[in-house]
Amino acid sequence: MPSNLPESAAFRGVVAIELRDGALPERAALPAEAAGDVATLLGRDLAKLVPEAADCDLALIGAHFDPAEALRPGWPLHRRVLELLQRAPGQAQGARVVGFGADAQGDVPQPLQADAGLAGGGLRILPFVLRGPGLAAAGERLESMLFDTGMASADAALALQDGLGAQVEHVRYLSLHDLLAMMAMQYQNVGLHGLWSLLEAALLAPDGECVLDAPPEPLARYGDGEVRIALLDPPAWRQRNAPDEPDGDRLERAFTRFLARQRQYAAVFEVHGVPVQFVHCSDGQRGCLG
């Protein structure tokens, strides 16, 4: 591995498992030996697509996570994989393939534990990284290829299914940016375009700023590493969202829906590890958010 390679330089990817009927796997992580076997199969599959991948170290966490756990500021899940790889032996012995799984008693070590509160959903992911001499060429080509050609081989999918005790519909390999694009589409399909603009800023431009000022959506701002959401009292909300509505019952129902929308925003940001602060805003203008 070249000595001038920055510690953070890596290709970040995931093994995405679509579960049949959304049934969670029986085990939270692959046994240690199975994790090594799956990592080897993953490395073989990636090298078939991009030969330069064979020149890279590959590390796979054999525990499965909710996609949102991979899509948090600073990419903490993949940072964890890199830290484990950097501690693994054999750095002077050529490209390494390492899988991290449950211990001999079947317990999942702390660095591999998923958020128990995010156990639902039909898609689970196992994070992996590539790092080493072939990184530049391999990363660029995998970034452009995986979304369309990254289906796992049959033996790799079977090894995952057996190792996790899962009912698997599909297994595919994605870059972290592919996963980001999939999540963006999902949020947009359920009408959360505005929320996504803030979350995307938190993930891809954490030092920047993004303001959502599009009634009837919540008034919110991302900046300084957090999202600030304006707390509007009923008169300020009405002035901002429904100044010409005379029906009191309709106004009350609409305001209740607005409060629920704010709570939904806050819950999604929390899942993605973005701090949220509610700020009282008496005039309903964006200036109150700083």
C-alpha positions in Angstrom: 0.0 0.0 0.0 1.5 3.4 -0.9 2.6 5.4 2.1 1.2 8.6 0.6 -2.4 7.4 0.5 -4.5 9.5 2.8 -6.0 7.5 5.6 -9.6 8.4 4.5 -8.9 7.4 0.8 -11.1 4.4 0.0 -13.9 3.2 -2.2 -17.0 2.9 0.0 -19.5 0.3 -1.0 -22.3 -1.9 0.4 -23.6 -5.4 -0.2 -27.4 -4.7 -0.4 -29.7 -7.6 0.6 -33.3 -7.4 -0.4 -35.2 -9.6 2.0 -38.1 -11.7 1.0 -41.4 -10.4 2.6 -39.2 -8.1 4.7 -38.4 -10.9 7.2 -35.3 -10.0 9.2 -32.4 -12.4 9.2 -32.1 -14.8 12.1 -28.6 -13.6 13.0 -27.3 -10.0 13.4 -23.9 -10.9 11.8 -22.2 -13.6 9.9 -20.0 -16.0 11.9 -16.4 -15.0 11.7 -15.4 -17.8 9.2 -18.5 -17.1 7.0 -17.6 -13.4 7.0 -14.2 -14.2 5.7 -15.7 -16.5 3.0 -18.2 -13.8 1.9 -15.5 -11.2 1.8 -13.5 -13.5 -0.5 -16.4 -14.1 -2.8 -17.1 -10.3 -2.9 -13.5 -9.7 -3.8 -13.7 -12.2 -6.6 -16.9 -10.7 -8.0 -15.5 -7.2 -7.9 -12.3 -8.3 -9.6 -14.3 -9.9 -12.4 -15.9 -6.6 -13.0 -12.8 -4.5 -12.5 -9.4 -6.3 -12.4 -7.8 -3.4 -10.5 -9.9 -4.3 -7.5 -7.7 -7.3 -6.9 -4.8 -5.0 -6.1 -6.7 -3.4 -3.2 -7.2 -4.4 0.3 -10.9 -5.3 0.9 -12.6 -5.2 4.2 -16.2 -6.2 4.9 -18.3 -5.9 8.0 -20.4 -9.1 8.2 -23.2 -7.4 10.2 -26.3 -6.1 8.4 -27.5 -2.5 9.0 -30.4 -0.3 7.9 -29.3 1.9 4.9 -29.8 5.0 6.9 -26.9 3.9 9.2 -24.6 4.2 6.2 -25.9 7.6 5.2 -24.9 9.8 8.1 -22.5 12.8 8.1 -18.9 11.7 7.9 -19.9 8.1 6.8 -19.3 6.7 10.3 -20.2 3.1 9.3 -17.5 3.0 6.6 -15.1 4.9 8.8 -15.5 1.9 11.2 -14.7 -0.5 8.5 -11.5 1.4 7.6 -10.5 1.5 11.3 -10.8 -2.3 11.5 -8.9 -2.7 8.3 -6.1 -0.5 9.5 -5.7 -2.7 12.6 -5.8 -6.0 10.7 -2.5 -7.8 10.4 -0.6 -8.5 7.1 -0.2 -4.9 5.8 3.2 -5.8 4.2 2.0 -9.0 2.6 0.1 -7.8 -0.4 -3.6 -7.2 -0.9 -5.7 -8.4 2.0 -9.3 -9.6 2.0 -10.8 -9.4 5.5 -14.2 -10.1 6.8 -15.3 -9.1 10.3 -18.1 -11.2 11.9 -19.5 -12.5 15.2 -17.2 -13.9 17.8 -16.8 -17.6 18.7 -19.8 -17.5 21.0 -22.0 -15.9 18.2 -22.0 -12.5 19.9 -21.6 -9.4 17.8 -18.8 -7.1 19.0 -19.7 -3.4 19.6 -18.1 -2.0 16.4 -20.4 -4.4 14.4 -23.6 -3.7 16.2 -26.5 -2.2 14.3 -29.1 0.2 15.7 -31.8 -2.0 17.2 -34.3 0.7 16.6 -33.9 0.5 12.9 -34.5 -3.3 12.5 -37.5 -3.1 10.2 -37.5 -2.7 6.4 -36.9 -5.0 3.5 -33.4 -3.8 2.6 -30.3 -4.4 4.8 -26.7 -3.5 3.9 -23.3 -4.8 4.8 -20.6 -2.1 4.3 -17.2 -2.7 2.7 -14.2 -0.7 1.6 -11.4 -1.0 -0.9 -8.1 0.6 -0.3 -4.7 0.2 -1.9 -2.6 0.7 -5.0 -5.4 0.0 -7.5 -7.9 2.3 -5.7 -8.0 5.2 -8.2 -8.7 3.0 -11.2 -10.9 0.5 -9.4 -13.0 3.1 -7.6 -13.8 5.1 -10.6 -14.8 2.1 -12.7 -16.8 0.5 -9.9 -18.6 3.8 -9.3 -19.7 3.9 -12.9 -20.6 0.1 -13.2 -22.0 -1.3 -10.0 -25.5 0.1 -10.2 -26.1 -1.6 -13.5 -23.9 -4.7 -13.3 -23.4 -5.3 -9.6 -25.6 -8.4 -9.0 -23.9 -10.8 -6.6 -22.9 -14.2 -7.9 -25.1 -17.1 -6.9 -22.6 -18.6 -4.5 -22.0 -15.3 -2.7 -25.8 -14.7 -2.3 -26.2 -18.3 -1.0 -23.3 -17.8 1.5 -25.0 -14.6 2.8 -28.4 -16.3 3.0 -27.0 -19.3 4.9 -24.7 -17.3 7.1 -27.3 -14.8 8.2 -30.2 -17.2 8.3 -32.1 -14.9 5.8 -34.7 -15.3 3.2 -33.1 -13.4 0.4 -34.8 -12.1 -2.8 -31.8 -10.3 -4.3 -28.2 -9.5 -3.4 -26.3 -6.7 -5.2 -23.2 -4.6 -4.8 -23.6 -0.8 -4.7 -21.3 2.1 -4.2 -22.2 4.4 -1.3 -23.2 7.0 -3.9 -25.5 4.5 -5.5 -27.2 3.9 -2.2 -27.5 7.7 -1.7 -29.2 7.9 -5.1 -31.6 5.1 -4.2 -32.5 6.8 -0.9 -33.0 10.1 -2.6 -35.5 8.5 -5.0 -37.4 6.8 -2.2 -37.8 10.1 -0.2 -38.8 12.0 -3.3 -41.4 9.3 -4.2 -43.1 9.9 -0.8 -43.1 13.6 -1.2 -40.0 14.5 0.9 -38.2 16.5 -1.7 -37.6 19.4 0.6 -36.3 17.2 3.4 -33.9 15.5 1.0 -32.3 18.8 0.0 -31.4 19.5 3.6 -30.2 15.9 4.2 -28.1 15.9 1.0 -26.4 19.1 2.2 -25.6 17.5 5.6 -24.1 14.4 3.9 -22.3 15.9 0.9 -21.6 19.5 1.9 -21.4 19.4 5.7 -19.7 22.7 5.9 -22.2 24.5 3.7 -25.7 25.8 4.2 -29.1 24.9 2.8 -32.5 26.6 3.5 -35.9 25.1 2.9 -38.3 28.0 2.5 -41.2 26.5 0.5 -44.6 26.6 2.2 -46.4 24.5 3.2 -43.3 22.5 4.1 -41.6 23.3 7.4 -39.3 26.3 7.4 -35.8 24.8 8.1 -32.1 25.5 7.6 -29.1 23.2 7.6 -25.9 24.8 8.7 -23.1 24.4 11.3 -23.7 20.7 11.3 -27.3 20.8 12.4 -30.8 21.3 11.1 -32.9 24.1 12.6 -36.6 23.9 12.3 -38.8 27.0 12.9 -41.5 26.6 15.5 -44.5 28.7 14.3 -47.4 29.6 16.5 -50.8 29.4 14.8 -51.0 33.1 13.7 -47.5 33.0 12.2 -48.2 29.6 10.5 -51.5 31.0 9.0 -49.8 34.1 7.7 -47.1 32.0 6.0 -49.2 29.2 4.7 -52.9 30.1 4.5 -53.5 33.8 4.8 -56.8 33.7 2.8 -58.4 30.7 4.4 -61.5 31.7 6.4 -62.6 28.3 7.6 -61.4 27.8 11.2 -61.8 24.0 11.1 -59.8 23.7 8.0 -57.1 25.9 9.5 -57.0 23.7 12.6 -56.7 20.5 10.6 -54.0 22.0 8.3 -52.0 23.2 11.3 -52.2 19.8 12.9 -50.9 18.2 9.7 -48.1 20.8 9.6 -47.0 19.9 13.2 -47.0 16.2 12.2 -44.8 17.1 9.2 -42.3 18.8 11.4 -42.1 15.8 13.7 -41.6 13.6 10.6 -38.7 15.7 9.5 -37.1 15.6 12.9 -37.5 11.8 13.1 -35.8 11.3 9.6 -32.9 13.6 10.5 -32.4 11.7 13.7 -32.3 8.4 11.9 -29.6 9.9 9.7 -27.6 11.2 12.6 -28.2 14.9 11.9 -28.9 16.9 15.1 -32.1 18.9 15.1 -32.9 22.1 17.0 -36.4 23.7 17.1 -36.2 27.5 17.1 -39.2 29.7 18.0 -40.1 31.9 15.1 -42.7 34.5 15.8 -42.8 36.1 12.4 -42.5 33.0 10.2 -39.4 34.4 8.4 -36.2 32.5 7.6 -34.1 35.0 9.5 -35.0 33.4 12.8 -33.0 30.3 11.9 -29.6 32.1 11.8 
